[in-house]
Structures are given as structure tokens and as C-alpha cells.
């Protein structure tokens, strides 16, 4: 079984508790490592706004239906790229 652990936050240096329940959650999700930042620093990192945290979006034309859409990765020119709707349909057909 798991027991609560004290971990030092790599960002602010404060100690925080990695609870037994959180450890079980991490194990259930298959996470390999423990958290390295306390909850406050993790939440602060999520709420930071600025250019360094904005996703670059790329405009594409869906290879299947021709719809123009933005995607969060740079498409490779040697592979087809699909809009969300066509991609979901193709994934369902695979399974």
C-alpha cells in the first residue's frame, strides 16, 4: 500500500505532501514519476498567459472533405491531414 510522502517542490522549494491517494491515482494512470512541483506551482504554471505558452496553430485543408481548419502541429507534406470530424470518423472505422 501507499503512504503519504513529503516532497520538496523544485520551483518554490516548499515541502508538499504526495498523498497515498494521489500515489494510487498516478499508479492507476501509469505515470512513471512523482510530481516535482507543489499544487500551487502546478496551478500557477497552468494559468500563466504569455507568448511562450500560446500554442502555434497551423491552418490546413482536410485531405478528405476539403474543410479549412487549424491544428496544433505542423503538418508533414508527405502525409494526409484531416479535420477533427474526418479524423474521428477514420479512427472509429479502424476499431
Secondary structure, 3 states (H helix, E strand, C coil): CCCCEEEECCCCCCEEEECHHHHHHHHHHCCCCCCCCCHHHHHHHHHCCCHHHCCCCEEEECCCCCCEEEECCCCCCCCCCCCHHHHHHHHHHHC
